[in-house]
Amino acid sequence: MKKQGMKRQLVGTVVSNKMDKTVTVQVERLVKHKLYKKYIRRRAKFAAHDEQNACREGDRVLITESRPLSKTKKWRVSSIVEQAV
C-alpha cells in the first residue's frame, strides 16, 4: 500500500517544448530480460506542466506526479537538473 502524500518523481530529458506551459519529457529506464538476462532500454514519454516556460529541448528535468491538469498532463516540472548546451 502506498503512503499518503508520497508522489512519484522521475528524471528525464525534454524532447519537445512547442506547447504553451507544457513540455514532453522522455524517461529512460533499464529492464533486465527474464530469459536472456540482458539489460534493455525502455522509454516512456510524459506531458509535464512547466509554469514559467523555462525548459528547453535537451534539458534534464525532475518531474513530480500531480493531480490531472488536463487530458494528458499528470506531471509537473519540479526543477531543471541540467541545462542543455
DSSP file (Angstrom, degrees, kcal/mol; ACC not computed):
  #  RESIDUE AA STRUCTURE BP1 BP2  ACC     N-H-->O    O-->H-N    N-H-->O    O-->H-N    TCO  KAPPA ALPHA  PHI   PSI    X-CA   Y-CA   Z-CA
    1    1 A M              0   0    0      0, 0.0     2,-0.3     0, 0.0     0, 0.0   0.000 360.0 360.0 360.0 137.9    0.0    0.0    0.0
    2    2 A K        -     0   0    0      1,-0.1     2,-0.1     3,-0.0     3,-0.1  -0.588 360.0-116.8 -83.3 138.7    1.3    3.5   -0.9
    3    3 A K    >   -     0   0    0     -2,-0.3     3,-1.4     1,-0.1     2,-0.2  -0.441  36.5 -99.5 -72.8 147.7    1.7    6.1    1.8
    4    4 A Q  T 3  S+     0   0    0      1,-0.2    -1,-0.1    -2,-0.1     3,-0.1  -0.454 105.4  16.3 -66.4 133.9   -0.4    9.2    1.6
    5    5 A G  T 3  S+     0   0    0      1,-0.2     2,-0.9    -2,-0.2    -1,-0.2   0.351  86.0 127.9  87.6  -6.4    1.4   12.2    0.1
    6    6 A M    <   -     0   0    0     -3,-1.4     2,-0.3     0, 0.0    -1,-0.2  -0.747  40.8-169.7 -86.6 106.2    4.3   10.2   -1.4
    7    7 A K        -     0   0    0     -2,-0.9     2,-0.1    -3,-0.1    59,-0.0  -0.752  24.0-110.5 -99.7 143.7    4.4   11.3   -5.0
    8    8 A R        -     0   0    0     -2,-0.3    57,-2.4    56,-0.0     2,-0.4  -0.420  30.9-162.7 -69.5 144.1    6.5    9.6   -7.7
    9    9 A Q  E     -A   64   0A   0     55,-0.2     2,-0.3    -2,-0.1    55,-0.2  -0.997   8.7-178.9-129.8 136.5    9.4   11.6   -9.1
   10   10 A L  E     -A   63   0A   0     53,-2.2    53,-3.0    -2,-0.4     2,-0.5  -0.953  20.2-139.7-133.2 151.2   11.3   10.8  -12.3
   11   11 A V  E     +A   62   0A   0     -2,-0.3    17,-0.4    51,-0.2     2,-0.3  -0.951  38.4 147.0-111.4 130.5   14.3   12.3  -14.1
   12   12 A G  E     -A   61   0A   0     49,-2.3    49,-2.7    -2,-0.5     2,-0.4  -0.873  44.3 -95.2-150.3-178.1   14.1   12.7  -17.9
   13   13 A T  E     -AB  60  26A   0     13,-2.5    13,-3.1    -2,-0.3     2,-0.5  -0.887  33.9-120.0-110.2 135.1   15.0   14.7  -20.9
   14   14 A V  E     + B   0  25A   0     45,-2.6    44,-2.8    -2,-0.4    11,-0.2  -0.615  33.6 171.7 -73.2 122.2   12.9   17.4  -22.5
   15   15 A V  E     +     0   0A   0      9,-2.8     2,-0.3    -2,-0.5    -1,-0.2   0.594  66.1  22.2-107.0 -16.4   12.2   16.3  -26.1
   16   16 A S  E     + B   0  24A   0      8,-1.2     8,-2.6    40,-0.1    -1,-0.3  -0.968  43.1 166.2-152.9 135.5    9.6   19.0  -27.0
   17   17 A N  E     +     0   0A   0     -2,-0.3     4,-0.1     6,-0.2     5,-0.1  -0.050  46.0 116.9-133.0  32.2    8.7   22.4  -25.7
   18   18 A K  E     +     0   0A   0      2,-0.1     2,-0.1     6,-0.0     5,-0.1   0.688  59.6  79.3 -76.2 -19.0    6.5   23.6  -28.6
   19   19 A M  E >  S- B   0  22A   0      3,-0.5     3,-0.6     1,-0.1     2,-0.6  -0.460  92.0 -99.6 -88.5 162.5    3.3   23.9  -26.4
   20   20 A D  T 3  S-     0   0    0      1,-0.2     3,-0.1    -2,-0.1    -2,-0.1  -0.727 101.2 -12.8 -84.5 122.4    2.5   26.7  -24.0
   21   21 A K  T 3  S+     0   0    0     -2,-0.6    29,-2.0     1,-0.1     2,-0.4   0.676 119.5  97.8  61.8  21.0    3.3   25.8  -20.4
   22   22 A T  E <   -BC  19  49A   0     -3,-0.6    -3,-0.5    27,-0.3     2,-0.3  -1.000  48.1-175.9-139.3 137.7    3.8   22.1  -21.4
   23   23 A V  E     - C   0  48A   0     25,-2.6    25,-3.1    -2,-0.4     2,-0.6  -0.947  24.0-129.7-127.4 152.8    6.8   20.1  -22.1
   24   24 A T  E     -BC  16  47A   0     -8,-2.6    -9,-2.8    -2,-0.3    -8,-1.2  -0.914  26.5-164.1-102.0 124.5    7.2   16.5  -23.3
   25   25 A V  E     -BC  14  46A   0     21,-3.2    21,-2.7    -2,-0.6     2,-0.6  -0.928   8.3-151.7-115.0 128.3    9.7   14.6  -21.1
   26   26 A Q  E     -BC  13  45A   0    -13,-3.1   -13,-2.5    -2,-0.5     2,-0.5  -0.879  12.0-163.6-100.8 124.2   11.2   11.3  -22.2
   27   27 A V  E     - C   0  44A   0     17,-3.1    17,-1.8    -2,-0.6     2,-0.4  -0.920   2.7-159.1-110.7 128.5   12.2    9.0  -19.3
   28   28 A E  E     + C   0  43A   0     -2,-0.5     2,-0.3   -17,-0.4    15,-0.2  -0.852  13.1 173.7-107.6 142.3   14.6    6.1  -19.8
   29   29 A R  E     - C   0  42A   0     13,-2.5    13,-3.2    -2,-0.4     2,-0.5  -0.979  27.7-124.3-141.7 155.9   14.9    3.0  -17.6
   30   30 A L  E     - C   0  41A   0     -2,-0.3     2,-0.4    11,-0.2    11,-0.2  -0.876  24.9-172.6-103.7 131.5   16.8   -0.2  -17.8
   31   31 A V  E     - C   0  40A   0      9,-2.6     9,-3.3    -2,-0.5     2,-0.4  -0.977  21.6-128.3-124.4 134.7   14.9   -3.5  -17.5
   32   32 A K  E     - C   0  39A   0     -2,-0.4     7,-0.2     7,-0.2     2,-0.2  -0.702  25.5-121.2 -85.0 129.0   16.6   -6.9  -17.3
   33   33 A H     >  -     0   0    0      5,-2.8     4,-1.5    -2,-0.4    -1,-0.0  -0.491  16.9-138.1 -68.5 134.2   15.3   -9.5  -19.8
   34   34 A K  T  4 S+     0   0    0     -2,-0.2    -1,-0.1     2,-0.2    -2,-0.0   0.894  95.3  27.8 -64.3 -42.4   13.9  -12.5  -18.0
   35   35 A L  T  4 S+     0   0    0      1,-0.1    -1,-0.2     3,-0.1    -2,-0.0   0.926 130.5  33.2 -86.5 -48.9   15.3  -15.2  -20.2
   36   36 A Y  T  4 S-     0   0    0      2,-0.1    -2,-0.2     1,-0.0    -1,-0.1   0.552  89.4-138.3 -91.7  -8.3   18.5  -13.7  -21.7
   37   37 A K     <  +     0   0    0     -4,-1.5     2,-0.3     1,-0.2    -3,-0.1   0.699  54.8 140.0  60.4  21.4   19.5  -11.6  -18.7
   38   38 A K        -     0   0    0     -6,-0.0    -5,-2.8     1,-0.0     2,-0.4  -0.751  57.0-116.3 -95.3 143.3   20.4   -8.7  -21.0
   39   39 A Y  E     -C   32   0A   0     -2,-0.3     2,-0.4    -7,-0.2    -7,-0.2  -0.664  30.5-162.5 -81.6 130.2   19.5   -5.1  -20.0
   40   40 A I  E     -C   31   0A   0     -9,-3.3    -9,-2.6    -2,-0.4     2,-0.6  -0.915  17.3-126.3-114.8 137.4   17.0   -3.5  -22.3
   41   41 A R  E     -C   30   0A   0     -2,-0.4     2,-0.4   -11,-0.2   -11,-0.2  -0.734  27.3-168.7 -85.4 122.1   16.4    0.3  -22.5
   42   42 A R  E     -C   29   0A   0    -13,-3.2   -13,-2.5    -2,-0.6     2,-0.3  -0.905   1.7-161.8-112.4 141.0   12.8    1.2  -22.1
   43   43 A R  E     -C   28   0A   0     -2,-0.4     2,-0.3   -15,-0.2   -15,-0.2  -0.919   9.7-178.3-123.9 147.9   11.4    4.7  -22.8
   44   44 A A  E     -C   27   0A   0    -17,-1.8   -17,-3.1    -2,-0.3     2,-0.4  -0.994  16.4-143.1-141.3 143.9    8.2    6.5  -21.8
   45   45 A K  E     -C   26   0A   0     -2,-0.3     2,-0.4   -19,-0.2   -19,-0.2  -0.909  17.0-173.4-110.9 136.0    7.0   10.0  -22.7
   46   46 A F  E     -C   25   0A   0    -21,-2.7   -21,-3.2    -2,-0.4     2,-0.6  -0.974  23.2-132.8-127.4 140.6    5.1   12.2  -20.2
   47   47 A A  E     -Cd  24  73A   0     25,-0.5    27,-0.8    -2,-0.4    28,-0.8  -0.836  33.7-170.8 -89.2 125.6    3.5   15.6  -20.7
   48   48 A A  E     -Cd  23  75A   0    -25,-3.1   -25,-2.6    -2,-0.6     2,-0.4  -0.923  24.2-116.0-124.9 145.8    4.5   17.8  -17.9
   49   49 A H  E     -Cd  22  76A   0     26,-2.5    28,-2.6    -2,-0.4     2,-0.5  -0.656  25.8-175.4 -81.8 126.7    3.4   21.3  -16.7
   50   50 A D    >   -     0   0    0    -29,-2.0     3,-1.2    -2,-0.4   -29,-0.1  -0.866   2.4-172.7-123.9  93.2    6.0   24.0  -17.0
   51   51 A E  T 3  S+     0   0    0     -2,-0.5    -1,-0.1     1,-0.3   -29,-0.1   0.856  83.2  38.2 -59.5 -42.4    4.5   27.2  -15.5
   52   52 A Q  T 3  S-     0   0    0    -31,-0.1    -1,-0.3     1,-0.0    -2,-0.0   0.406 101.3-124.6 -91.6   3.2    7.3   29.6  -16.4
   53   53 A N    <   +     0   0    0     -3,-1.2    -2,-0.1     1,-0.1   -31,-0.0   0.895  66.1 140.7  52.5  41.6    8.1   28.1  -19.9
   54   54 A A        +     0   0    0      2,-0.0     2,-0.2   -33,-0.0    -1,-0.1   0.704  34.1  93.8 -88.0 -22.1   11.7   27.7  -18.6
   55   55 A C        -     0   0    0     28,-0.0     2,-0.3     4,-0.0    28,-0.0  -0.465  52.5-168.7 -79.8 143.3   12.6   24.3  -20.1
   56   56 A R    >   -     0   0    0     -2,-0.2     3,-1.8     1,-0.0   -42,-0.3  -0.832  39.2 -78.0-121.0 164.3   14.3   23.9  -23.4
   57   57 A E  T 3  S+     0   0    0     -2,-0.3   -42,-0.2     1,-0.2     3,-0.1  -0.383 117.8  27.4 -61.6 135.5   14.8   20.9  -25.6
   58   58 A G  T 3  S+     0   0    0    -44,-2.8    -1,-0.2     1,-0.3    27,-0.1   0.233  86.9 133.7  96.5 -13.0   17.7   18.7  -24.2
   59   59 A D    <   -     0   0    0     -3,-1.8   -45,-2.6   -45,-0.1     2,-0.6  -0.424  55.1-131.9 -69.0 143.7   17.3   19.8  -20.6
   60   60 A R  E     -AE  13  82A   0     22,-2.6    21,-1.9   -47,-0.2    22,-1.8  -0.882  36.5-178.3 -93.4 125.2   17.4   17.2  -17.9
   61   61 A V  E     -AE  12  80A   0    -49,-2.7   -49,-2.3    -2,-0.6     2,-0.6  -0.889  30.3-130.9-128.4 155.0   14.4   17.8  -15.6
   62   62 A L  E     -AE  11  79A   0     17,-2.8    16,-3.1    -2,-0.3    17,-1.3  -0.927  29.1-166.1-101.7 121.9   12.9   16.3  -12.4
   63   63 A I  E     -AE  10  77A   0    -53,-3.0   -53,-2.2    -2,-0.6     2,-0.4  -0.873   4.2-156.3-113.0 145.9    9.1   15.8  -12.8
   64   64 A T  E     -AE   9  76A   0     12,-2.7    12,-2.4    -2,-0.4   -55,-0.2  -0.952  23.2-112.5-122.7 138.4    6.7   15.1  -10.0
   65   65 A E  E     + E   0  75A   0    -57,-2.4     2,-0.3    -2,-0.4    10,-0.2  -0.391  45.9 164.6 -65.8 142.2    3.3   13.3  -10.2
   66   66 A S        -     0   0    0      8,-2.5     3,-0.1     1,-0.1   -58,-0.0  -0.824  43.1 -62.8-145.0-176.5    0.3   15.6   -9.5
   67   67 A R  S    S-     0   0    0     -2,-0.3     2,-0.2     1,-0.1    -1,-0.1  -0.320  75.1 -76.6 -66.7 158.9   -3.4   15.7   -9.9
   68   68 A P        -     0   0    0      0, 0.0     6,-0.2     0, 0.0    -1,-0.1  -0.421  46.7-179.5 -62.2 125.7   -4.7   15.6  -13.5
   69   69 A L        -     0   0    0      4,-3.1     2,-0.3    -2,-0.2     5,-0.2   0.668  68.8 -18.8 -98.5 -23.3   -4.1   19.1  -15.1
   70   70 A S  S    S-     0   0    0      3,-1.2    -1,-0.2     1,-0.0     0, 0.0  -0.859  92.5 -65.2-160.0-166.9   -5.6   18.1  -18.5
   71   71 A K  S    S+     0   0    0     -2,-0.3     3,-0.0     1,-0.2    -1,-0.0   0.889 133.1  15.1 -60.9 -39.9   -6.4   15.0  -20.5
   72   72 A T  S    S+     0   0    0      1,-0.0     2,-0.7   -26,-0.0   -25,-0.5   0.641 105.1  92.8-110.6 -19.0   -2.7   14.0  -20.8
   73   73 A K  E     +d   47   0A   0      1,-0.2    -4,-3.1   -27,-0.1    -3,-1.2  -0.697  28.5 139.4 -88.7 113.6   -0.9   16.2  -18.2
   74   74 A K  E     +     0   0A   0    -27,-0.8    -8,-2.5    -2,-0.7     2,-0.3   0.142  58.2  71.4-131.2  16.1   -0.5   14.4  -14.8
   75   75 A W  E     -dE  48  65A   0    -28,-0.8   -26,-2.5   -10,-0.2     2,-0.3  -0.941  59.9-153.8-133.1 152.6    3.1   15.6  -14.1
   76   76 A R  E     -dE  49  64A   0    -12,-2.4   -12,-2.7    -2,-0.3     2,-0.7  -0.953  27.3-114.1-124.0 146.4    4.7   18.9  -13.1
   77   77 A V  E     - E   0  63A   0    -28,-2.6   -14,-0.2    -2,-0.3   -26,-0.2  -0.721  32.1-179.2 -78.7 117.3    8.3   20.1  -13.7
   78   78 A S  E     -     0   0A   0    -16,-3.1     2,-0.3    -2,-0.7    -1,-0.2   0.913  60.7 -21.3 -82.8 -47.9    9.8   20.3  -10.2
   79   79 A S  E     - E   0  62A   0    -17,-1.3   -17,-2.8     0, 0.0     2,-0.7  -0.991  58.0-109.5-159.0 159.1   13.3   21.5  -11.2
   80   80 A I  E     - E   0  61A   0     -2,-0.3   -19,-0.3   -19,-0.2     3,-0.2  -0.872  28.6-174.1 -93.9 115.6   15.8   21.7  -14.0
   81   81 A V  E    S+     0   0A   0    -21,-1.9     2,-0.4    -2,-0.7   -20,-0.2   0.907  71.1   6.9 -76.2 -44.5   18.6   19.3  -13.1
   82   82 A E  E    S- E   0  60A   0    -22,-1.8   -22,-2.6   -24,-0.0    -1,-0.3  -0.986  73.0-131.3-146.5 128.8   20.9   20.1  -16.0
   83   83 A Q        -     0   0    0     -2,-0.4     2,-0.1   -24,-0.2   -24,-0.0  -0.505  30.2-110.6 -78.0 147.4   20.6   22.8  -18.7
   84   84 A A              0   0    0     -2,-0.2   -25,-0.1     1,-0.1    -1,-0.1  -0.447 360.0 360.0 -72.7 150.2   21.1   21.9  -22.4
   85   85 A V              0   0    0     -2,-0.1    -1,-0.1   -27,-0.1   -27,-0.1   0.478 360.0 360.0 -78.8 360.0   24.3   23.2  -24.0
